[in-house]
Amino acid sequence: MLNLSRSEGKTAVKELWNSPRLQAHFGTVIRLGDHLYFSSGDNVALMTCVNLRSGEIVWQQRGFAKAQLVAVDRKLILLDEDGTLALVEPTSKELRVLAKTSVLQNTAWTPPTLAGTKLYLRDRKNLVALDLAAK
């Protein structure tokens, strides 16, 4: 974690903390309040919650392959590399899975994109658009 500050036209960088145990191999890191949420690891992915200020790992949880995240209303839309789409709620104790389904069949490394009520998902062969508007 780096702190950037600017004074007299110059930028200073100060390292606040560092942890070799945390590996945002690919994917987005989402900040909600004083916590960071991301998929950590290269071979085995663990959904991870880290205290932003201290770097302390609050929890790690199995259940998804390497994943990309988008924050919406204090929840996370998660798409893992196996094509699993989930709506999850991060808490101080766990990642609560609210809904989960398989959407894509090929390797999916592209972050989900939310535009209005449309959610766009892509794997190596397909692009999917889902309308999330309440009906």
Solvent accessible surface area in square Angstrom, and as a share of the most:
residue,aa,sasa,rsa
1,M,68,0.30
2,L,104,0.52
3,N,68,0.35
4,L,115,0.57
5,S,60,0.39
6,R,167,0.61
7,S,76,0.49
8,E,174,0.78
9,G,56,0.54
10,K,154,0.65
11,T,76,0.44
12,A,60,0.46
13,V,91,0.52
14,K,128,0.54
15,E,104,0.47
16,L,92,0.46
17,W,41,0.14
18,N,110,0.56
19,S,28,0.18
20,P,118,0.74
21,R,165,0.60
22,L,28,0.14
23,Q,88,0.39
24,A,50,0.39
25,H,94,0.42
26,F,43,0.18
27,G,31,0.29
28,T,46,0.27
29,V,70,0.40
30,I,27,0.13
31,R,135,0.49
32,L,22,0.11
33,G,48,0.46
34,D,62,0.32
35,H,46,0.21
36,L,19,0.09
37,Y,10,0.04
38,F,11,0.04
39,S,5,0.03
40,S,5,0.03
41,G,12,0.11
42,D,62,0.32
43,N,143,0.73
44,V,87,0.50
45,A,12,0.09
46,L,39,0.19
47,M,5,0.02
48,T,0,0.00
49,C,0,0.00
50,V,0,0.00
51,N,38,0.20
52,L,16,0.08
53,R,160,0.59
54,S,66,0.42
55,G,11,0.11
56,E,110,0.49
57,I,36,0.18
58,V,52,0.30
59,W,24,0.08
60,Q,59,0.26
61,Q,53,0.24
62,R,167,0.61
63,G,51,0.49
64,F,19,0.08
65,A,26,0.20
66,K,25,0.11
67,A,0,0.00
68,Q,10,0.04
69,L,2,0.01
70,V,31,0.18
71,A,42,0.32
72,V,47,0.27
73,D,123,0.64
74,R,156,0.57
75,K,64,0.27
76,L,0,0.00
77,I,14,0.07
78,L,0,0.00
79,L,1,0.00
80,D,5,0.03
81,E,32,0.15
82,D,95,0.49
83,G,0,0.00
84,T,22,0.13
85,L,21,0.11
86,A,4,0.03
87,L,65,0.32
88,V,0,0.00
89,E,49,0.22
90,P,16,0.10
91,T,31,0.18
92,S,75,0.48
93,K,166,0.70
94,E,73,0.33
95,L,4,0.02
96,R,107,0.39
97,V,65,0.38
98,L,77,0.38
99,A,56,0.43
100,K,113,0.48
101,T,76,0.44
102,S,83,0.54
103,V,33,0.19
104,L,3,0.02
105,Q,144,0.64
106,N,42,0.21
107,T,50,0.29
108,A,1,0.01
109,W,124,0.44
110,T,41,0.24
111,P,58,0.37
112,P,5,0.03
113,T,75,0.44
114,L,57,0.29
115,A,57,0.44
116,G,71,0.69
117,T,69,0.40
118,K,82,0.35
119,L,3,0.01
120,Y,78,0.30
121,L,1,0.01
122,R,112,0.41
123,D,3,0.01
124,R,150,0.55
125,K,160,0.68
126,N,69,0.35
127,L,123,0.61
128,V,38,0.22
129,A,60,0.46
130,L,54,0.27
131,D,67,0.35
132,L,87,0.43
133,A,40,0.31
134,A,107,0.83
135,K,213,0.90
